[in-house]
Amino acid sequence: MKVDGAAALVAGGASGLGRATAEALAARGAEVTVLDLPAAEERVAGSGLRFAAADVTDPEAVAAAVAAVEGDLRIAVNCAGIGPPGKIVGRDGPMDLERFRTVIEVNLIGTFNVARLAAARIMEADPVDGERGLIVNTASIAAFDGQIGQVSYSASKGGIAAMTLPIARDLSASLIRCVTIAPGIFDTPLLGTLSEEVRASLGASVPHPARLGDPAEYAQLVVHVVENQMLNGETIRLDGALRMAPR
């Protein structure tokens, strides 16, 4: 499918992987709407990207954001997520269940919420070159190589990977694809809070290239997924051959 002329929705598009994706799609001619929390609007102002305020876990707010997309929505990318660390049992006892529930709510249920509402809107578009559009979700290598302290994050990302194929199968009759990208260690605002020493150590742990991933490389893969019609129902690792150690 061609990016040029398509309407796209990028959840979590105000920063990190989502922002790089929004900018890459816009640079190739897509009309991009960024869906993010209200506080993120100022980060998008003046960028040429449209903005729709919504919490991905809020059905009504996301429905309104999807409805506000101008033109035929054909591309929906899910990049919103959180990743607070925590062991199942820590120094203070068992993990608070609400803490686990929050990560699942934002990462897994939030992704599904955006995907289901975007898919319904994409179905309204007429097919072009044999398809109506696609959904790209974001998992993580933690879905497969979860480390100590990543139980909630790994569970949420594993769920995203696991629902990729059934979503693709559900939507196949409507000519809509679903692909998930599982990035490794990328240079996002989350890692920006770490020291240069720690960041360098993380980058050196990647076999090749031995560095942190650039969000633009994630965005580049999203663009390729959009343009390559045979990519469907698959989770693609984007990690420089990294396999995470226990800690």
C-alpha positions in Angstrom: 0.0 0.0 0.0 1.2 3.5 -0.7 1.9 5.8 2.2 1.4 8.9 0.1 -2.2 10.2 0.4 -3.2 7.8 3.2 -4.6 9.0 6.5 -2.6 7.6 9.5 -3.2 7.4 13.3 -0.2 7.0 15.6 -1.0 6.3 19.2 1.8 7.4 21.5 3.0 9.6 18.6 4.2 12.6 20.6 7.6 11.1 21.5 10.0 8.2 21.0 9.2 5.5 18.5 5.8 6.9 17.9 7.1 10.4 17.1 9.7 9.1 14.7 7.0 7.0 13.0 4.6 9.9 12.7 7.3 12.1 11.1 8.4 9.3 8.7 4.8 8.7 7.5 4.2 12.5 7.1 7.4 12.9 5.2 6.1 10.3 2.7 2.8 12.1 2.2 0.5 10.7 4.8 -1.9 12.8 6.7 -0.9 11.9 10.3 -2.9 12.3 13.4 -1.0 11.8 16.7 -3.1 10.3 19.5 -1.6 10.9 22.9 -2.3 12.2 26.4 -3.5 15.8 26.6 -0.3 17.0 28.2 1.6 15.9 25.0 -0.1 18.4 22.7 2.5 21.1 23.2 5.2 18.7 22.0 3.3 18.3 18.7 2.4 22.0 18.2 4.0 23.5 15.1 5.1 20.1 13.7 2.5 19.8 11.0 1.1 16.8 12.6 -2.5 16.7 13.7 -3.2 16.0 17.4 -6.0 14.1 19.2 -6.0 13.9 22.9 -6.9 10.5 24.4 -5.8 7.9 26.9 -5.5 4.6 25.0 -7.5 2.9 27.7 -10.5 5.2 27.4 -12.9 3.8 24.8 -14.9 7.0 24.3 -11.9 9.2 24.0 -10.2 6.9 21.5 -13.4 6.5 19.5 -13.6 10.3 19.3 -10.0 10.5 18.2 -10.5 7.9 15.5 -13.6 9.6 14.3 -11.7 13.0 14.0 -9.2 11.6 11.5 -9.8 13.3 8.2 -9.9 11.3 5.0 -9.8 7.5 4.7 -8.0 6.0 7.6 -5.7 3.3 6.3 -2.7 3.1 8.7 -2.9 2.7 12.5 0.3 2.4 14.6 0.3 1.6 18.3 3.3 2.9 20.1 1.8 4.0 23.5 3.1 2.1 26.5 4.6 2.1 29.9 7.2 -0.1 31.6 7.7 0.3 35.3 9.9 -2.4 36.7 8.9 -4.8 39.5 9.4 -8.3 40.7 6.5 -10.7 41.4 7.8 -10.7 45.0 10.1 -7.9 46.1 11.6 -6.6 49.3 8.2 -5.3 50.4 6.4 -8.5 49.5 4.2 -9.5 46.6 3.8 -7.1 43.7 0.8 -4.9 44.2 -1.9 -6.3 41.9 -3.0 -2.9 40.8 0.5 -2.2 39.6 0.4 -5.3 37.4 -3.1 -4.5 36.2 -2.1 -1.0 35.2 0.7 -2.2 32.9 -1.7 -4.7 31.3 -4.4 -2.1 30.9 -2.2 0.5 29.2 0.0 -1.8 27.1 -2.2 -4.7 26.1 -5.8 -3.5 26.5 -4.8 0.0 25.3 -3.3 -1.5 22.1 -6.4 -3.6 21.5 -8.7 -0.7 22.2 -7.0 1.5 19.5 -6.7 -1.5 17.1 -10.4 -2.5 17.3 -11.7 1.1 16.8 -9.2 1.9 14.1 -10.0 -1.4 12.3 -13.7 -0.5 12.2 -12.9 2.9 10.7 -10.4 1.4 8.1 -13.2 -1.0 7.0 -15.1 2.1 5.7 -12.4 2.8 3.1 -12.6 1.5 -0.4 -9.9 -1.1 -1.3 -6.9 0.2 -3.1 -4.6 -2.3 -4.8 -6.3 -5.1 -3.1 -6.3 -3.9 0.5 -8.0 -1.3 2.8 -5.1 -0.7 5.2 -3.3 -2.1 8.2 -2.5 -2.0 11.9 1.0 -2.1 13.3 1.4 -2.9 17.0 4.5 -2.6 19.1 5.6 -5.5 21.3 9.2 -5.8 22.7 11.9 -8.4 22.8 10.8 -8.6 26.5 7.8 -10.6 25.1 10.3 -13.4 24.5 13.4 -12.6 26.7 11.8 -11.0 29.8 14.3 -10.0 32.4 14.2 -10.0 36.2 11.7 -7.3 37.2 9.9 -7.3 33.8 7.0 -9.7 34.7 4.2 -7.2 34.0 5.9 -5.6 31.0 6.7 -9.0 29.4 3.2 -10.2 30.0 1.7 -7.2 28.3 4.0 -7.3 25.3 3.7 -11.1 25.0 -0.1 -10.6 24.8 0.4 -8.1 21.9 2.6 -10.6 20.0 0.1 -13.4 20.7 -2.9 -11.5 19.3 -1.2 -10.5 16.1 -2.1 -13.6 14.1 -5.8 -13.8 15.3 -6.3 -10.1 14.5 -4.8 -10.6 11.1 -7.1 -13.6 10.5 -10.1 -11.7 11.9 -9.5 -8.8 9.5 -8.4 -10.7 6.4 -11.9 -10.8 4.9 -12.0 -7.0 5.2 -8.6 -6.7 3.4 -6.8 -5.3 6.5 -3.4 -6.5 7.7 -1.9 -6.7 11.2 1.8 -6.8 11.9 3.7 -6.4 15.2 7.2 -5.1 15.7 9.2 -6.2 18.7 12.0 -3.7 19.2 15.1 -4.3 21.3 16.9 -1.5 23.1 16.1 1.8 21.5 17.2 5.3 22.3 13.9 6.6 23.5 13.1 9.2 26.3 12.8 6.3 28.8 16.5 5.5 28.3 17.3 9.2 28.3 17.0 9.2 32.1 20.0 6.8 32.4 23.6 7.8 32.7 25.8 7.8 29.6 27.8 4.9 31.2 24.7 2.8 31.5 23.5 3.7 28.0 26.9 2.8 26.5 26.8 -0.5 28.4 23.3 -1.3 27.0 24.4 -0.5 23.5 27.5 -2.7 23.8 25.3 -5.6 24.7 23.8 -5.7 21.2 25.7 -8.1 19.0 25.5 -6.1 15.8 25.3 -3.2 15.4 26.6 -2.7 19.0 24.6 0.4 19.8 21.2 1.5 20.9 18.6 1.4 18.1 17.5 4.7 16.6 13.8 5.4 16.6 14.1 6.3 12.9 15.0 2.7 12.3 11.8 1.6 13.9 9.9 4.1 11.7 11.7 2.8 8.6 10.4 -0.7 9.3 6.9 0.6 9.8 7.0 2.3 6.4 8.3 -0.9 4.8 5.5 -2.9 6.5 2.9 -0.5 5.0 4.4 -0.9 1.6 4.9 -4.7 1.6 1.6 -6.3 1.2 2.8 -9.8 2.0 3.8 -8.8 5.6 0.8 -9.9 7.6 0.1 -11.8 10.9 3.8 -11.7 11.9 5.8 -10.3 14.8 9.1 -8.9 13.6 12.1 -8.6 16.0 14.1 -5.4 15.5 16.9 -6.0 17.9 20.4 -6.4 16.3 20.4 -10.1 17.2 20.1 -9.3 20.9 18.9 -11.9 23.3 18.3 -10.5 26.8 20.2 -11.9 29.8 18.3 -12.5 33.0 19.2 -9.1 34.3 
